[in-house]
């Protein structure tokens, strides 16, 4: 591949066929580059005249107030010309160049905006590129004109000889006389060789021009790195906030389950035992019944506490890993569930825990809403990711809503920079996929 990347912001793809002659000849990008380079003289001349006249006139008039707005207009003009050059670079060379400008200050004060433009280094790099555009265009135009004119004349030599009767090719140290079209065929072969040379030169010049455009018109390396760091910081801040929300939601759920379930049952047990103690001397039979009732309530409270502990972090997940833990979830599901866990070794505990609870929530949704007849669970390693997929053949229509269970899964996965996606068209099927980063 003929590809050159710069700072993650733009990609130069001069050819999709590498340096192979036939592939280069078929590549539309190479031919677009040749047209662009041949026409670059006139575009460079237009920018040169506009900027030379505009800067000279506005600079001379700065001694009076008229020159200042004119100079601002010229600055806007060359920034607009640079934006056009970035678009033309895509058309001519297949290179995408992002606008490198700093954000303009808010408000309507034109002087504040003008000051921001003047202090932006990208403005002056635009001017430098446009200033180099004219001499660069001359060199590119002359080179392209000589190469492709020579190619055209040499390839068409049999036609020239047929029309004129004779012709001579004089290369200084070598001359060749032709008096019939057949004798001109070796020159045509030479023209094809020159055409191949022209393709290689065109490609090389296009790469050089594209690199210059990427350097001067694109974001600087430091700015691109700062942008990437800013995006990463914002992503981490969002992940941390979502993780805090997920933990807080889980804390409230545990507190609610304890208050509404086990705590109420234990309170009832304590009351039954108190009443039994009061009746123990006077009515032993009633006391025995109350003790039996308290015993039943105690077992129910233990069951609820065990279920709650399993919901926090199941012991089987700690002891035996994902496969047995997910098989246990599948066994308690109301529909047949097929489990396929393909992991070369156990991932970290945080990844296992999140994967487990994603599957648990997905199966709970299948039981409540999907009206499915079967479901599948797949857990596999893909590169440095653990991929968890839960699919069912239900009615579909599942959506991620703020505060809903699926949003909670996304928040839980975001605590380790994971992603959760849901594909659930109306009518089904539904596929929930979680990509969890993991390094073994």
C-alpha positions in Angstrom: 0.0 0.0 0.0 1.2 3.5 -0.8 0.2 5.1 2.4 1.8 7.7 4.7 0.2 8.7 8.0 0.8 11.9 10.0 -0.1 12.5 13.6 -3.3 10.5 13.5 -5.0 13.5 11.8 -4.5 12.9 8.1 -3.7 10.0 5.9 -1.9 10.2 2.6 -2.9 7.4 0.3 -1.3 8.3 -3.1 -2.0 4.9 -4.6 -3.9 1.8 -3.8 -1.5 -0.4 -5.8 1.9 0.2 -4.2 4.8 0.7 -6.6 3.9 -2.0 -9.1 3.6 -0.5 -12.7 0.3 -2.0 -13.7 -1.3 -1.2 -10.4 0.0 2.4 -10.5 -1.3 2.8 -14.0 -4.8 1.6 -12.9 -4.8 3.8 -9.8 -7.1 6.8 -10.2 -5.3 8.6 -7.4 -2.1 8.7 -9.4 -3.8 10.2 -12.4 -5.6 12.7 -10.3 -2.3 13.6 -8.8 -0.8 14.2 -12.2 -3.7 16.5 -13.2 -3.4 18.4 -9.9 0.4 18.8 -10.2 0.1 19.9 -13.9 -2.5 22.6 -12.9 -0.8 23.7 -9.7 1.0 26.5 -11.4 -2.2 28.4 -12.1 -3.6 27.9 -8.6 -0.3 28.9 -7.0 -0.2 32.0 -9.3 -3.7 33.0 -8.2 -2.8 32.7 -4.5 0.5 34.5 -5.1 -1.1 37.5 -6.8 -4.0 37.7 -4.4 -1.8 37.6 -1.3 0.9 39.8 -2.7 -1.5 42.5 -3.7 -3.7 42.2 -0.7 -0.9 42.2 1.9 1.0 45.0 0.2 -2.0 47.3 -0.2 -3.5 46.6 3.3 0.0 47.0 4.8 0.5 50.3 3.1 -2.9 51.5 4.3 -2.4 50.6 7.9 -1.1 54.1 8.5 -4.8 55.0 8.3 -7.7 53.0 9.7 -8.7 51.5 6.4 -5.7 49.2 6.3 -6.6 47.3 9.5 -9.9 45.8 8.3 -8.3 45.1 4.9 -5.5 43.2 6.5 -8.1 41.2 8.5 -10.0 40.5 5.3 -6.8 39.3 3.7 -6.1 37.0 6.7 -9.5 35.5 6.4 -8.9 35.1 2.7 -5.7 33.1 3.1 -7.3 31.0 5.8 -10.1 30.3 3.4 -7.6 29.5 0.7 -5.9 27.0 3.0 -9.2 25.3 3.8 -9.8 25.0 0.0 -6.3 23.5 -0.4 -7.1 20.9 2.2 -10.1 19.8 0.3 -8.2 19.9 -3.0 -5.5 17.7 -1.4 -8.2 15.1 -0.8 -9.3 15.3 -4.4 -5.8 15.3 -5.8 -3.8 13.1 -3.5 -6.3 11.2 -1.4 -5.1 12.9 1.8 -7.4 14.0 4.6 -6.1 17.0 6.5 -8.0 18.2 9.5 -8.4 21.9 10.2 -5.7 22.8 12.8 -7.1 26.0 14.1 -7.6 26.9 17.7 -11.2 27.4 18.8 -12.4 31.0 18.2 -13.4 32.9 21.3 -17.1 33.3 22.0 -18.8 36.6 21.5 -19.2 39.0 18.7 -16.2 41.2 19.3 -14.3 41.2 15.9 -11.1 42.4 17.5 -11.0 39.5 19.9 -11.5 37.1 17.0 -8.8 38.9 14.9 -6.4 38.7 17.8 -7.1 34.9 18.2 -6.4 34.5 14.4 -3.1 36.4 14.7 -1.9 34.4 17.7 -2.8 31.1 16.1 0.3 29.4 14.6 -1.8 27.6 12.1 -2.7 31.0 10.4 1.0 31.7 9.7 1.7 28.1 8.5 -1.2 28.6 6.1 0.5 31.7 4.8 3.8 29.9 4.4 2.3 27.1 2.4 0.5 29.5 0.1 3.7 31.5 -0.4 5.5 28.3 -1.4 2.7 27.3 -3.6 3.7 29.4 -6.6 7.4 28.4 -6.9 6.4 24.9 -6.1 3.7 25.0 -8.7 6.3 26.3 -11.3 8.6 23.3 -10.6 5.8 20.8 -10.6 4.2 22.2 -13.8 7.5 22.2 -15.7 8.3 18.7 -14.6 4.9 17.3 -15.5 4.8 19.2 -18.8 8.2 17.9 -19.9 7.6 14.3 -18.8 4.1 13.9 -20.2 4.7 15.9 -23.4 7.7 13.7 -24.1 5.6 10.6 -23.4 2.9 11.7 -25.7 5.2 12.6 -28.6 7.2 9.4 -28.3 4.1 7.1 -28.0 2.4 8.9 -31.0 5.5 8.8 -33.2 4.1 6.3 -35.7 1.2 8.7 -36.3 3.6 11.6 -36.6 5.7 9.8 -39.2 2.6 8.7 -41.1 1.4 12.3 -41.4 4.7 14.0 -42.1 6.5 11.3 -44.1 9.6 11.3 -41.9 10.8 12.3 -38.5 14.0 12.3 -36.4 14.5 11.8 -32.7 17.6 13.5 -31.5 18.7 13.0 -27.9 22.1 14.7 -28.3 24.3 11.7 -28.1 21.9 9.6 -30.0 19.7 10.3 -33.0 17.2 8.0 -34.8 15.8 8.7 -38.3 12.3 7.3 -39.3 10.8 7.3 -42.7 7.9 5.0 -42.2 5.5 4.1 -39.2 7.0 0.7 -38.7 10.4 2.2 -38.1 8.8 4.4 -35.5 7.6 1.5 -33.3 10.9 1.3 -31.3 10.3 4.9 -30.4 6.8 4.1 -29.2 8.3 1.4 -27.0 10.7 4.0 -25.6 7.7 6.2 -25.0 6.0 3.5 -22.9 9.2 3.3 -20.8 9.2 7.1 -20.4 5.5 6.8 -19.4 6.4 4.4 -16.7 9.1 6.8 -15.6 6.6 9.6 -15.6 4.3 7.6 -13.4 7.0 7.0 -10.8 8.1 10.6 -10.9 4.5 11.8 -10.6 4.0 9.5 -7.6 7.2 10.7 -5.9 6.3 14.4 -6.5 2.8 13.8 -5.3 4.1 12.1 -2.1 6.4 15.1 -1.5 3.6 17.6 -2.1 1.2 15.7 0.1 3.7 15.5 2.9 4.4 19.3 2.7 0.6 19.9 2.8 0.2 17.6 5.8 3.1 19.3 7.6 2.0 22.9 7.0 -1.7 22.7 6.6 -2.4 20.0 9.2 -2.3 20.0 13.0 1.1 20.1 14.5 2.3 16.9 16.2 2.1 18.6 19.7 -1.4 19.8 19.0 -2.5 16.4 17.8 -1.0 14.7 20.8 -2.7 17.3 23.1 -6.0 16.6 21.4 -5.6 12.9 21.8 -4.7 13.3 25.5 -7.7 15.6 26.0 -10.0 13.1 24.5 -8.5 10.3 26.6 -8.8 12.5 29.7 -12.5 13.3 29.0 -13.1 9.6 28.3 -11.5 8.6 31.6 -13.5 11.3 33.5 -16.7 10.1 32.0 -15.8 6.4 32.8 -15.0 7.4 36.4 -18.3 9.3 36.7 -20.3 6.4 35.3 -18.4 4.0 37.6 -19.2 6.1 40.6 -22.9 6.1 39.6 -22.8 2.3 39.1 -21.3 1.8 42.5 -23.8 4.1 44.1 -26.7 2.4 42.4 -25.4 -1.0 43.6 -25.1 0.3 47.1 -28.7 1.6 47.1 -29.9 -1.7 45.7 -28.1 -3.7 48.4 -29.4 -1.4 51.1 -33.0 -1.7 49.7 -32.8 -5.5 49.5 -31.4 -5.7 53.1 -34.1 -3.3 54.4 -37.0 -4.8 52.6 -36.0 -8.4 52.8 -33.6 -9.9 55.3 -33.9 -7.1 57.8 -37.7 -7.4 58.0 -37.5 -11.2 58.3 -34.9 -11.0 61.1 -37.1 -8.4 62.8 -40.1 -10.7 62.6 -37.9 -13.6 64.0 -36.9 -11.4 66.9 -40.5 -10.6 67.6 -41.6 -14.2 67.4 -38.8 -15.3 69.8 -39.8 -12.5 72.2 -43.4 -13.6 72.1 -42.4 -17.2 72.6 -40.3 -16.4 75.6 -43.3 -14.5 77.1 -45.6 -17.5 76.6 -43.1 -20.2 77.5 -44.3 -20.6 81.1 -48.0 -20.1 80.6 -48.7 -21.6 77.1 -45.9 -24.0 76.0 -47.8 -25.0 72.9 -48.2 -21.5 71.6 -44.5 -20.8 72.5 -43.5 -23.9 70.5 -45.5 -22.7 67.4 -43.9 -19.3 67.7 -40.4 -20.9 67.9 -41.2 -23.0 64.8 -42.3 -19.8 63.0 -39.1 -18.0 64.0 -37.1 -21.0 62.8 -38.8 -20.8 59.4 -38.2 -17.1 59.2 -34.6 -17.6 60.1 -34.1 -20.0 57.2 -35.8 -17.7 54.8 -33.6 -14.8 56.0 -30.5 -17.0 55.5 -31.7 -17.8 52.0 -32.2 -14.1 51.2 -28.8 -13.2 52.6 -27.2 -16.0 50.5 -29.0 -14.7 47.4 -27.9 -11.2 48.2 -24.3 -12.3 48.7 -24.4 -14.2 45.4 -25.6 -11.0 43.8 -22.7 -9.0 45.2 -20.1 -11.5 44.2 -20.9 -15.2 43.8 -18.5 -17.6 45.6 -18.5 -20.0 42.6 -17.1 -17.2 40.5 -14.2 -16.8 42.9 -13.5 -20.5 43.3 -14.1 -21.9 39.8 -14.3 -19.1 37.3 -16.6 -17.8 34.6 -17.6 -21.1 33.0 -19.2 -22.8 36.1 -20.6 -19.5 37.3 -22.4 -18.8 34.0 -23.5 -22.4 33.8 -25.1 -21.9 37.1 -26.9 -18.8 35.8 -28.0 -20.7 32.8 -29.4 -23.5 34.9 -31.6 -21.2 36.9 -32.9 -19.4 33.8 -36.6 -20.1 32.8 -35.6 -20.9 29.1 -32.9 -23.3 27.8 -29.6 -21.5 27.6 -26.5 -22.7 25.7 -23.2 -21.6 27.3 -19.9 -21.4 25.3 -16.9 -20.0 27.2 -13.7 -20.1 25.3 -10.9 -18.4 27.4 -7.3 -19.7 27.4 -7.0 -18.7 31.0 -8.9 -16.8 33.7 -9.1 -13.0 33.1 -8.7 -10.6 36.1 -11.3 -10.6 38.8 -12.8 -7.3 37.7 -13.4 -8.5 34.2 -14.9 -11.8 35.5 -17.2 -9.9 37.8 -18.4 -7.5 35.2 -18.9 -10.3 32.6 -20.9 -12.3 35.2 -23.2 -9.5 36.1 -23.8 -8.5 32.5 -24.9 -12.1 31.7 -27.0 -12.1 34.9 -28.8 -8.9 34.0 -29.2 -10.0 30.3 -30.8 -13.3 31.4 -33.1 -11.5 33.9 -34.3 -9.3 31.0 -34.9 -12.4 28.8 -37.0 -13.8 31.6 -39.0 -10.6 32.2 -39.5 -9.1 28.7 -38.2 -11.1 25.8 -40.8 -14.0 25.6 -37.9 -16.0 24.2 -37.8 -19.8 23.8 -34.0 -20.1 24.0 -30.9 -18.1 24.6 -27.2 -18.4 24.1 -24.2 -17.1 26.0 -20.8 -16.8 24.3 -17.6 -15.6 26.0 -14.4 -15.5 24.1 -11.1 -13.8 23.9 -10.5 -11.5 20.8 -7.0 -9.9 21.0 -6.8 -8.0 24.2 -10.6 -8.1 24.8 -13.0 -10.4 26.5 -16.2 -10.4 24.4 -19.4 -11.4 26.1 -22.5 -12.0 23.9 -26.0 -12.9 25.1 -28.5 -13.6 22.4 -32.2 -14.7 22.5 -34.9 -15.3 20.0 -37.5 -13.1 21.7 -39.6 -10.2 20.5 -36.8 -7.7 20.5 -37.2 -4.0 21.0 -34.8 -3.7 23.9 -33.5 -0.1 24.3 -30.8 1.5 26.4 -32.7 4.1 28.6 -31.1 6.4 31.2 -31.5 4.7 34.6 -32.5 1.4 33.1 -30.9 -2.0 33.5 -29.0 -1.9 30.2 -27.7 1.6 30.9 -26.5 0.2 34.3 -24.6 -2.5 32.4 -22.9 0.1 30.2 -22.0 2.1 33.3 -20.5 -1.0 34.9 -18.5 -1.9 31.8 -17.3 1.7 31.5 -15.5 1.4 34.9 -12.8 -0.6 33.0 -13.2 1.3 29.7 -15.4 -1.4 28.3 -18.4 -1.0 25.9 -21.8 -2.5 25.8 -23.9 -2.5 22.6 -27.4 -3.8 22.1 -28.9 -4.9 18.7 -32.5 -5.6 19.2 -34.8 -4.8 16.2 -38.6 -5.1 16.7 -39.4 -8.8 16.3 -36.0 -9.9 17.4 -33.6 -11.4 17.8 -31.8 -9.5 20.5 -28.0 -9.6 20.8 -26.3 -7.9 23.8 -22.5 -7.6 23.3 -19.9 -6.4 25.9 -16.3 -5.7 24.9 -14.2 -5.7 28.1 -10.5 -4.7 27.8 -8.2 -7.3 29.3 -4.4 -7.9 29.4 -3.3 -11.3 30.5 
